[in-house]
Amino acid sequence: MFLKRLKLESLMMQVLMMFLVSIIIFFVTTLLATKLSFEWGMLWFGMGLVILTIFIHSAAYTNSHYKTLYVVCFVVNMIGTGLSFGTFFNVESVVFRGYLIPFVVAGSLLIAYLYTLMFQQRIGKANTSIRNLWVVLIGIGMVSAVGLWMEGSNIDVALMIIFAGIYLLAYIAFLHFLLKSAEVYRLASFYSFGIYIIITIVVISILLEDGFAVEALFTPGDGNTAKQNQNIQ
């Protein structure tokens, strides 16, 4: 029992490092994407990368180098997620303040670390109430960020907090699945797919809600021009 607990604790620290790497790749890719002007093209390029990783993930099931393949999926999917987020700033012409990244990452890591410590203390015990409490607290933080976003002056900060919240919720789910399956690399790949899908859907939904017609997704060039053409019509 002691050895099993020790192994789980070690795996949890490994997952915590994966969380840190994933959120750093996400925000750094977002920052780099905002320096380019491909707008919707960034979204499509990221989607193409993720579709490629679906085949890589499937191949990993029967490949002796499955760990490497799962890591590739993990990294590429995080890049794709960052490209989706970067698309929002390019299309909406909103400034992304990259200097805030260390603060958001540090805050997210602290929350994830505290949850991990508490989770480790309750290995083998009922931890549903603890999990639900943290989910509610993170949810409150995300809702508060929506209020900040509605003010319109700190859109980048609000979205960074909301998406960091999505990462944290996915991390909590990751740890709980870890108790049922010790296949860390495979879970990490699924974790990256889940985050990509959720964040990409959120980004597209926001852009469409802000007045970008569906055809704008398939229009090369300036997303703002597509929006202006729609308003003229």
Backbone as CSV, one residue per row, in Angstrom:
resi,resn,N_x,N_y,N_z,CA_x,CA_y,CA_z,C_x,C_y,C_z
1,MET,0.834,-1.209,0.000,0.000,0.000,0.000,0.870,1.260,0.000
2,PHE,1.944,1.204,0.817,2.847,2.360,0.913,3.517,2.633,-0.427
3,LEU,3.988,1.543,-1.076,4.665,1.701,-2.363,3.703,2.216,-3.431
4,LYS,2.455,1.738,-3.380,1.457,2.190,-4.340,1.177,3.678,-4.149
5,ARG,1.073,4.089,-2.888,0.840,5.502,-2.592,2.013,6.350,-3.059
6,LEU,3.234,5.856,-2.817,4.434,6.581,-3.222,4.485,6.736,-4.736
7,LYS,4.097,5.700,-5.444,4.084,5.745,-6.907,3.051,6.764,-7.404
8,LEU,1.879,6.772,-6.769,0.837,7.718,-7.155,1.274,9.156,-6.917
9,GLU,1.906,9.394,-5.790,2.378,10.741,-5.474,3.417,11.198,-6.491
10,SER,4.288,10.269,-6.893,5.299,10.590,-7.898,4.645,10.910,-9.243
11,LEU,3.628,10.125,-9.610,2.913,10.355,-10.865,2.186,11.702,-10.833
12,MET,1.658,12.066,-9.681,0.942,13.331,-9.553,1.877,14.519,-9.742
13,MET,3.088,14.409,-9.216,4.063,15.476,-9.420,4.457,15.563,-10.900
14,GLN,4.498,14.407,-11.540,4.796,14.365,-12.972,3.672,15.045,-13.758
15,VAL,2.441,14.777,-13.356,1.291,15.394,-14.014,1.288,16.904,-13.763
16,LEU,1.692,17.312,-12.567,1.768,18.742,-12.255,2.755,19.445,-13.179
17,MET,3.893,18.801,-13.446,4.862,19.379,-14.367,4.306,19.438,-15.785
18,MET,3.515,18.430,-16.155,2.869,18.447,-17.466,1.890,19.619,-17.565
19,PHE,1.185,19.860,-16.473,0.256,20.992,-16.442,1.010,22.296,-16.677
20,LEU,2.140,22.440,-15.979,2.942,23.657,-16.112,3.430,23.822,-17.550
21,VAL,3.961,22.743,-18.122,4.462,22.801,-19.497,3.340,23.144,-20.468
22,SER,2.174,22.533,-20.265,1.055,22.744,-21.188,0.572,24.182,-21.184
23,ILE,0.454,24.786,-20.017,-0.073,26.148,-19.947,0.965,27.161,-20.436
24,ILE,2.249,26.844,-20.255,3.296,27.721,-20.783,3.297,27.682,-22.306
25,ILE,3.248,26.462,-22.875,3.204,26.333,-24.339,1.992,27.080,-24.885
26,PHE,0.860,26.937,-24.230,-0.378,27.579,-24.659,-0.233,29.091,-24.735
27,PHE,0.218,29.709,-23.664,0.300,31.171,-23.628,1.421,31.716,-24.507
28,VAL,2.553,31.014,-24.548,3.660,31.468,-25.399,3.267,31.383,-26.872
29,THR,2.586,30.303,-27.253,2.107,30.175,-28.635,1.106,31.279,-28.961
30,THR,0.230,31.581,-28.000,-0.732,32.672,-28.193,-0.004,33.981,-28.452
31,LEU,1.017,34.249,-27.655,1.790,35.481,-27.812,2.444,35.542,-29.182
32,LEU,3.056,34.448,-29.601,3.708,34.409,-30.923,2.683,34.565,-32.047
33,ALA,1.509,33.960,-31.866,0.461,34.043,-32.885,-0.032,35.471,-33.073
34,THR,-0.054,36.249,-31.972,-0.533,37.634,-32.070,0.471,38.528,-32.792
35,LYS,1.694,38.038,-32.947,2.697,38.827,-33.675,2.564,38.644,-35.190
36,LEU,1.761,37.668,-35.589,1.530,37.405,-37.004,0.168,37.972,-37.397
37,SER,-0.150,37.967,-38.681,-1.402,38.576,-39.125,-2.212,37.649,-40.024
38,PHE,-2.149,36.349,-39.718,-2.873,35.393,-40.545,-4.339,35.273,-40.154
39,GLU,-4.668,35.822,-38.993,-6.038,35.839,-38.488,-6.685,34.453,-38.511
40,TRP,-7.738,34.250,-39.319,-8.424,32.964,-39.318,-7.506,31.834,-39.762
41,GLY,-6.493,32.169,-40.532,-5.559,31.150,-40.997,-4.861,30.444,-39.847
42,MET,-4.638,31.150,-38.732,-4.013,30.546,-37.565,-4.895,29.442,-36.999
43,LEU,-6.200,29.705,-36.977,-7.149,28.728,-36.461,-7.137,27.460,-37.313
44,TRP,-7.160,27.643,-38.636,-7.181,26.503,-39.542,-5.871,25.719,-39.490
45,PHE,-4.753,26.435,-39.367,-3.459,25.758,-39.280,-3.399,24.914,-38.009
46,GLY,-3.847,25.495,-36.895,-3.863,24.754,-35.637,-4.769,23.545,-35.707
47,MET,-5.911,23.705,-36.375,-6.844,22.593,-36.522,-6.223,21.474,-37.348
48,GLY,-5.472,21.856,-38.375,-4.785,20.858,-39.193,-3.779,20.062,-38.380
49,LEU,-3.061,20.756,-37.495,-2.085,20.086,-36.632,-2.769,19.079,-35.705
50,VAL,-3.890,19.501,-35.140,-4.605,18.627,-34.205,-5.186,17.410,-34.916
51,ILE,-5.696,17.597,-36.131,-6.201,16.461,-36.910,-5.074,15.463,-37.157
52,LEU,-3.882,15.980,-37.412,-2.716,15.112,-37.606,-2.425,14.307,-36.342
53,THR,-2.545,14.944,-35.188,-2.250,14.243,-33.926,-3.276,13.156,-33.610
54,ILE,-4.468,13.265,-34.182,-5.460,12.199,-33.988,-4.909,10.887,-34.546
55,PHE,-4.279,10.961,-35.720,-3.691,9.766,-36.336,-2.478,9.291,-35.530
56,ILE,-1.711,10.257,-35.018,-0.541,9.897,-34.210,-0.982,9.208,-32.927
57,HIS,-2.027,9.741,-32.288,-2.554,9.151,-31.052,-3.042,7.726,-31.305
58,SER,-3.736,7.538,-32.429,-4.238,6.200,-32.770,-3.091,5.225,-33.008
59,ALA,-2.035,5.716,-33.661,-0.882,4.865,-33.954,-0.141,4.464,-32.683
60,ALA,-0.236,5.291,-31.648,0.485,5.034,-30.404,-0.004,3.776,-29.694
61,TYR,-1.250,3.374,-29.958,-1.809,2.205,-29.293,-1.014,0.940,-29.588
62,THR,-0.470,0.868,-30.785,0.227,-0.360,-31.207,1.710,-0.133,-31.481
63,ASN,2.230,1.004,-31.054,3.630,1.331,-31.330,4.456,1.195,-30.065
64,SER,5.649,0.643,-30.214,6.529,0.453,-29.051,7.028,1.784,-28.493
65,HIS,6.993,2.827,-29.326,7.418,4.156,-28.879,6.195,5.015,-28.513
66,TYR,5.213,4.384,-27.913,3.944,5.054,-27.636,4.108,6.295,-26.757
67,LYS,5.044,6.259,-25.814,5.228,7.414,-24.931,5.631,8.647,-25.735
68,THR,6.574,8.458,-26.647,7.032,9.571,-27.484,5.887,10.121,-28.326
69,LEU,5.073,9.230,-28.884,3.959,9.649,-29.729,2.916,10.423,-28.927
70,TYR,2.651,9.971,-27.715,1.686,10.681,-26.865,2.209,12.066,-26.483
71,VAL,3.508,12.163,-26.236,4.111,13.456,-25.909,4.011,14.402,-27.105
72,VAL,4.229,13.870,-28.304,4.089,14.682,-29.520,2.667,15.227,-29.625
73,CYS,1.683,14.362,-29.391,0.280,14.798,-29.419,0.038,15.902,-28.395
74,PHE,0.561,15.702,-27.209,0.403,16.652,-26.105,0.952,18.028,-26.487
75,VAL,2.173,18.063,-26.969,2.825,19.338,-27.303,2.142,20.014,-28.488
76,VAL,1.889,19.251,-29.554,1.281,19.823,-30.758,-0.126,20.344,-30.470
77,ASN,-0.893,19.619,-29.672,-2.241,20.074,-29.336,-2.226,21.358,-28.516
78,MET,-1.231,21.504,-27.659,-1.116,22.750,-26.893,-0.759,23.921,-27.809
79,ILE,0.065,23.648,-28.807,0.387,24.674,-29.806,-0.879,25.047,-30.583
80,GLY,-1.640,24.033,-30.985,-2.888,24.286,-31.696,-3.860,25.104,-30.868
81,THR,-3.909,24.840,-29.571,-4.792,25.596,-28.674,-4.355,27.054,-28.593
82,GLY,-3.044,27.274,-28.525,-2.526,28.635,-28.500,-2.830,29.391,-29.781
83,LEU,-2.791,28.686,-30.910,-3.114,29.313,-32.194,-4.592,29.709,-32.242
84,SER,-5.449,28.889,-31.637,-6.877,29.227,-31.578,-7.090,30.495,-30.758
85,PHE,-6.427,30.567,-29.618,-6.551,31.745,-28.760,-5.981,32.976,-29.450
86,GLY,-4.848,32.807,-30.123,-4.226,33.921,-30.834,-5.117,34.445,-31.946
87,THR,-5.914,33.559,-32.543,-6.845,33.975,-33.599,-7.813,35.027,-33.085
88,PHE,-8.265,34.870,-31.850,-9.200,35.843,-31.276,-8.597,37.241,-31.290
89,PHE,-7.367,37.369,-30.838,-6.737,38.683,-30.746,-6.455,39.269,-32.117
90,ASN,-6.103,38.416,-33.068,-5.830,38.903,-34.417,-7.098,39.377,-35.121
91,VAL,-8.154,38.607,-34.998,-9.398,38.952,-35.676,-10.072,40.152,-35.019
92,GLU,-10.067,40.181,-33.692,-10.724,41.262,-32.963,-9.851,42.504,-32.828
93,SER,-8.579,42.396,-33.219,-7.617,43.499,-33.079,-7.515,43.973,-31.629
94,VAL,-7.483,43.000,-30.720,-7.332,43.271,-29.294,-5.874,43.034,-28.908
95,VAL,-5.320,43.910,-28.102,-3.918,43.782,-27.678,-3.792,42.672,-26.636
96,PHE,-2.818,41.790,-26.848,-2.517,40.728,-25.889,-1.255,41.126,-25.135
97,ARG,-1.412,41.405,-23.854,-0.262,41.845,-23.047,0.519,40.632,-22.541
98,GLY,1.528,40.281,-23.301,2.309,39.099,-22.999,3.034,39.143,-21.665
99,TYR,3.299,40.347,-21.154,4.031,40.436,-19.885,3.202,39.927,-18.704
100,LEU,1.905,39.690,-18.933,1.038,39.166,-17.870,1.117,37.641,-17.768
101,ILE,1.699,37.010,-18.768,1.761,35.549,-18.799,2.401,34.955,-17.537
102,PRO,3.574,35.449,-17.084,4.183,34.850,-15.885,3.273,34.902,-14.659
103,PHE,2.495,35.981,-14.523,1.610,36.112,-13.371,0.469,35.100,-13.426
104,VAL,-0.123,34.938,-14.615,-1.228,33.981,-14.767,-0.718,32.549,-14.594
105,VAL,0.440,32.266,-15.171,1.016,30.925,-15.058,1.371,30.615,-13.604
106,ALA,1.985,31.577,-12.918,2.372,31.370,-11.518,1.141,31.144,-10.641
107,GLY,0.098,31.932,-10.863,-1.126,31.769,-10.090,-1.774,30.425,-10.349
108,SER,-1.798,30.010,-11.613,-2.387,28.711,-11.983,-1.592,27.562,-11.375
109,LEU,-0.263,27.676,-11.424,0.595,26.631,-10.868,0.401,26.515,-9.355
110,LEU,0.259,27.645,-8.689,0.056,27.636,-7.233,-1.248,26.920,-6.884
111,ILE,-2.306,27.242,-7.607,-3.600,26.598,-7.360,-3.504,25.093,-7.621
112,ALA,-2.876,24.725,-8.733,-2.727,23.307,-9.082,-1.883,22.577,-8.040
113,TYR,-0.836,23.240,-7.556,0.050,22.626,-6.553,-0.684,22.404,-5.230
114,LEU,-1.439,23.413,-4.802,-2.187,23.286,-3.541,-3.228,22.177,-3.640
115,TYR,-3.881,22.107,-4.793,-4.872,21.039,-4.972,-4.199,19.676,-4.954
116,THR,-3.034,19.581,-5.597,-2.307,18.314,-5.641,-1.918,17.851,-4.238
117,LEU,-1.420,18.780,-3.416,-1.041,18.439,-2.036,-2.247,17.933,-1.253
118,MET,-3.365,18.621,-1.400,-4.577,18.211,-0.697,-5.080,16.869,-1.217
119,PHE,-4.960,16.675,-2.513,-5.394,15.427,-3.127,-4.537,14.261,-2.648
120,GLN,-3.232,14.497,-2.518,-2.324,13.452,-2.058,-2.653,13.013,-0.634
121,GLN,-3.067,13.964,0.185,-3.394,13.659,1.572,-4.634,12.773,1.688
122,ARG,-5.430,12.750,0.631,-6.698,12.012,0.683,-6.714,10.799,-0.248
123,ILE,-5.541,10.337,-0.635,-5.464,9.118,-1.449,-6.042,7.960,-0.640
124,GLY,-6.966,7.236,-1.235,-7.589,6.117,-0.539,-8.804,6.517,0.267
125,LYS,-9.104,7.821,0.301,-10.276,8.312,1.031,-11.246,8.961,0.055
126,ALA,-12.453,9.192,0.515,-13.447,9.878,-0.311,-13.005,11.320,-0.508
127,ASN,-12.869,11.749,-1.748,-12.389,13.110,-2.004,-13.328,13.895,-2.915
128,THR,-14.548,13.389,-3.077,-15.505,14.061,-3.950,-15.829,15.466,-3.468
129,SER,-16.018,15.619,-2.161,-16.372,16.935,-1.609,-15.244,17.942,-1.811
130,ILE,-14.004,17.491,-1.638,-12.855,18.369,-1.844,-12.768,18.790,-3.309
131,ARG,-12.938,17.820,-4.186,-12.897,18.111,-5.623,-13.983,19.104,-6.003
132,ASN,-15.192,18.870,-5.521,-16.314,19.760,-5.850,-16.074,21.174,-5.331
133,LEU,-15.472,21.271,-4.147,-15.185,22.589,-3.570,-14.228,23.370,-4.459
134,TRP,-13.161,22.704,-4.903,-12.185,23.368,-5.770,-12.782,23.728,-7.120
135,VAL,-13.634,22.846,-7.636,-14.290,23.133,-8.912,-15.165,24.369,-8.792
136,VAL,-15.895,24.470,-7.676,-16.755,25.639,-7.443,-15.923,26.910,-7.324
137,LEU,-14.814,26.841,-6.583,-13.959,28.021,-6.395,-13.360,28.480,-7.727
138,ILE,-12.903,27.535,-8.520,-12.354,27.882,-9.833,-13.460,28.460,-10.713
139,GLY,-14.653,27.859,-10.632,-15.788,28.353,-11.402,-16.148,29.783,-11.035
140,ILE,-16.094,30.097,-9.750,-16.374,31.467,-9.289,-15.353,32.436,-9.875
141,GLY,-14.092,32.014,-9.883,-13.041,32.853,-10.463,-13.273,33.103,-11.943
142,MET,-13.729,32.075,-12.656,-13.990,32.218,-14.094,-15.184,33.138,-14.348
143,VAL,-16.221,33.007,-13.519,-17.395,33.877,-13.657,-17.022,35.327,-13.375
144,SER,-16.176,35.523,-12.370,-15.710,36.881,-12.048,-14.937,37.466,-13.218
145,ALA,-14.164,36.618,-13.894,-13.399,37.064,-15.066,-14.329,37.478,-16.200
146,VAL,-15.466,36.790,-16.312,-16.450,37.163,-17.336,-16.943,38.588,-17.075
147,GLY,-17.163,38.913,-15.785,-17.566,40.270,-15.432,-16.514,41.289,-15.822
148,LEU,-15.245,40.922,-15.622,-14.138,41.797,-16.012,-14.112,41.977,-17.527
149,TRP,-14.389,40.910,-18.237,-14.413,40.937,-19.698,-15.545,41.847,-20.206
150,MET,-16.679,41.788,-19.549,-17.828,42.585,-19.973,-17.564,44.085,-19.867
151,GLU,-16.647,44.457,-18.977,-16.293,45.878,-18.848,-15.583,46.374,-20.099
152,GLY,-14.907,45.469,-20.792,-14.283,45.804,-22.064,-12.889,46.383,-22.002
153,SER,-12.360,46.637,-20.806,-11.041,47.275,-20.705,-9.907,46.275,-20.486
154,ASN,-10.234,45.084,-19.998,-9.207,44.075,-19.712,-9.608,42.735,-20.309
155,ILE,-9.926,42.755,-21.593,-10.393,41.541,-22.264,-9.334,40.444,-22.239
156,ASP,-8.080,40.820,-22.481,-7.023,39.811,-22.499,-6.844,39.159,-21.136
157,VAL,-6.882,39.968,-20.071,-6.730,39.434,-18.718,-7.877,38.485,-18.392
158,ALA,-9.102,38.911,-18.723,-10.284,38.101,-18.437,-10.212,36.750,-19.140
159,LEU,-9.859,36.758,-20.420,-9.797,35.504,-21.171,-8.647,34.618,-20.698
160,MET,-7.546,35.232,-20.306,-6.430,34.447,-19.773,-6.853,33.723,-18.495
161,ILE,-7.611,34.414,-17.639,-8.085,33.802,-16.400,-9.087,32.695,-16.698
162,ILE,-10.015,32.963,-17.624,-11.031,31.962,-17.979,-10.379,30.702,-18.542
163,PHE,-9.435,30.887,-19.461,-8.798,29.730,-20.082,-7.854,29.012,-19.112
164,ALA,-7.238,29.770,-18.218,-6.429,29.132,-17.176,-7.332,28.285,-16.284
165,GLY,-8.561,28.773,-16.061,-9.540,28.011,-15.285,-9.895,26.705,-15.979
166,ILE,-10.023,26.752,-17.297,-10.307,25.536,-18.064,-9.154,24.545,-17.912
167,TYR,-7.926,25.043,-17.953,-6.754,24.187,-17.753,-6.785,23.548,-16.366
168,LEU,-7.148,24.331,-15.360,-7.186,23.815,-13.985,-8.261,22.754,-13.816
169,LEU,-9.427,22.978,-14.401,-10.498,21.986,-14.314,-10.088,20.692,-15.017
170,ALA,-9.412,20.830,-16.155,-8.925,19.649,-16.879,-7.852,18.933,-16.055
171,TYR,-7.040,19.704,-15.336,-5.996,19.117,-14.487,-6.612,18.306,-13.348
172,ILE,-7.667,18.852,-12.749,-8.358,18.141,-11.670,-8.916,16.818,-12.190
173,ALA,-9.521,16.863,-13.373,-10.045,15.636,-13.983,-8.901,14.656,-14.279
174,PHE,-7.771,15.193,-14.733,-6.587,14.388,-15.046,-6.165,13.586,-13.813
175,LEU,-6.076,14.242,-12.668,-5.648,13.566,-11.439,-6.621,12.462,-11.028
176,HIS,-7.896,12.718,-11.181,-8.882,11.713,-10.787,-8.866,10.505,-11.713
177,PHE,-8.640,10.738,-12.999,-8.509,9.618,-13.931,-7.225,8.843,-13.659
178,LEU,-6.226,9.537,-13.116,-4.945,8.905,-12.816,-5.115,7.805,-11.774
179,LEU,-6.085,7.959,-10.874,-6.334,6.940,-9.852,-6.877,5.652,-10.470
180,LYS,-7.555,5.797,-11.611,-8.143,4.637,-12.279,-7.199,4.027,-13.316
181,SER,-6.338,4.875,-13.849,-5.389,4.396,-14.863,-4.064,5.120,-14.697
182,ALA,-2.994,4.361,-14.593,-1.672,4.951,-14.388,-0.981,5.288,-15.708
183,GLU,-1.734,5.232,-16.811,-1.154,5.531,-18.121,-1.055,7.045,-18.297
184,VAL,-0.050,7.640,-17.685,0.090,9.092,-17.643,0.171,9.709,-19.037
185,TYR,0.976,9.135,-19.896,1.196,9.740,-21.216,-0.063,9.692,-22.080
186,ARG,-0.764,8.590,-21.994,-2.009,8.475,-22.751,-3.037,9.486,-22.234
187,LEU,-3.136,9.603,-20.908,-4.054,10.573,-20.307,-3.663,11.997,-20.678
188,ALA,-2.361,12.256,-20.735,-1.889,13.596,-21.108,-2.327,13.943,-22.523
189,SER,-2.299,12.953,-23.410,-2.735,13.178,-24.785,-4.230,13.493,-24.827
190,PHE,-5.024,12.716,-24.092,-6.464,12.984,-24.025,-6.735,14.362,-23.412
191,TYR,-5.969,14.694,-22.388,-6.077,15.993,-21.706,-5.877,17.132,-22.702
192,SER,-4.882,16.990,-23.574,-4.577,18.039,-24.545,-5.672,18.156,-25.608
193,PHE,-6.231,17.027,-26.017,-7.330,17.051,-26.990,-8.546,17.759,-26.395
194,GLY,-8.859,17.411,-25.147,-10.018,18.006,-24.487,-9.909,19.510,-24.363
195,ILE,-8.738,19.977,-23.938,-8.523,21.414,-23.784,-8.619,22.120,-25.131
196,TYR,-8.018,21.522,-26.164,-8.076,22.139,-27.491,-9.517,22.305,-27.955
197,ILE,-10.297,21.246,-27.840,-11.685,21.288,-28.304,-12.482,22.360,-27.574
198,ILE,-12.363,22.403,-26.241,-13.139,23.359,-25.447,-12.756,24.794,-25.776
199,ILE,-11.460,25.089,-25.760,-11.007,26.465,-25.984,-11.285,26.914,-27.412
200,THR,-11.107,26.037,-28.384,-11.384,26.404,-29.772,-12.868,26.705,-29.966
201,ILE,-13.728,25.903,-29.361,-15.172,26.152,-29.447,-15.519,27.489,-28.813
202,VAL,-14.922,27.779,-27.666,-15.180,29.050,-26.980,-14.742,30.228,-27.851
203,VAL,-13.548,30.140,-28.437,-13.031,31.222,-29.286,-13.945,31.463,-30.479
204,ILE,-14.312,30.400,-31.175,-15.185,30.553,-32.349,-16.538,31.122,-31.936
205,SER,-17.073,30.659,-30.819,-18.372,31.142,-30.344,-18.323,32.630,-30.032
206,ILE,-17.240,33.079,-29.401,-17.099,34.500,-29.070,-17.032,35.342,-30.336
207,LEU,-16.247,34.889,-31.300,-16.087,35.645,-32.542,-17.397,35.728,-33.318
208,LEU,-18.135,34.629,-33.372,-19.423,34.647,-34.068,-20.431,35.517,-33.322
209,GLU,-20.369,35.473,-31.995,-21.263,36.301,-31.186,-20.962,37.781,-31.373
210,ASP,-19.696,38.098,-31.627,-19.293,39.495,-31.801,-19.606,40.031,-33.192
211,GLY,-20.225,39.219,-34.027,-20.697,39.732,-35.314,-19.983,39.219,-36.537
212,PHE,-19.084,38.261,-36.361,-18.397,37.702,-37.519,-19.260,36.592,-38.106
213,ALA,-19.651,36.756,-39.353,-20.502,35.771,-39.994,-19.773,34.444,-40.123
214,VAL,-20.551,33.370,-40.258,-19.949,32.041,-40.367,-18.991,31.966,-41.545
215,GLU,-19.351,32.670,-42.642,-18.478,32.608,-43.826,-17.122,33.252,-43.573
216,ALA,-17.014,34.058,-42.496,-15.738,34.700,-42.185,-14.667,33.672,-41.841
217,LEU,-15.109,32.509,-41.309,-14.146,31.466,-40.986,-13.452,30.946,-42.223
218,PHE,-14.138,31.042,-43.364,-13.588,30.506,-44.600,-13.054,31.605,-45.508
219,THR,-13.000,32.850,-44.962,-12.551,33.975,-45.766,-11.106,34.304,-45.439
220,PRO,-10.188,34.191,-46.381,-8.795,34.545,-46.117,-8.664,36.044,-45.950
221,GLY,-7.681,36.467,-45.189,-7.435,37.905,-45.059,-7.991,38.457,-43.778
222,ASP,-8.442,39.698,-43.842,-8.813,40.458,-42.668,-10.189,40.078,-42.155
223,GLY,-10.239,39.546,-40.942,-11.504,39.195,-40.330,-12.344,40.408,-40.072
224,ASN,-11.716,41.544,-39.788,-12.450,42.772,-39.538,-13.166,43.236,-40.804
225,THR,-12.538,43.013,-41.973,-13.169,43.369,-43.233,-14.434,42.550,-43.441
226,ALA,-14.357,41.263,-43.085,-15.530,40.404,-43.210,-16.659,40.912,-42.333
227,LYS,-16.300,41.380,-41.139,-17.309,41.891,-40.224,-17.919,43.180,-40.770
228,GLN,-17.088,44.040,-41.334,-17.575,45.299,-41.887,-18.510,45.037,-43.063
229,ASN,-18.151,44.058,-43.913,-19.000,43.727,-45.058,-20.363,43.218,-44.602
230,GLN,-20.345,42.452,-43.498,-21.599,41.937,-42.976,-22.479,43.065,-42.478
231,ASN,-21.874,44.069,-41.802,-22.633,45.184,-41.265,-23.232,46.033,-42.392
232,ILE,-22.491,46.166,-43.505,-22.972,46.948,-44.626,-24.208,46.299,-45.239
233,GLN,-24.171,44.960,-45.289,-25.303,44.224,-45.826,-26.517,44.354,-44.931
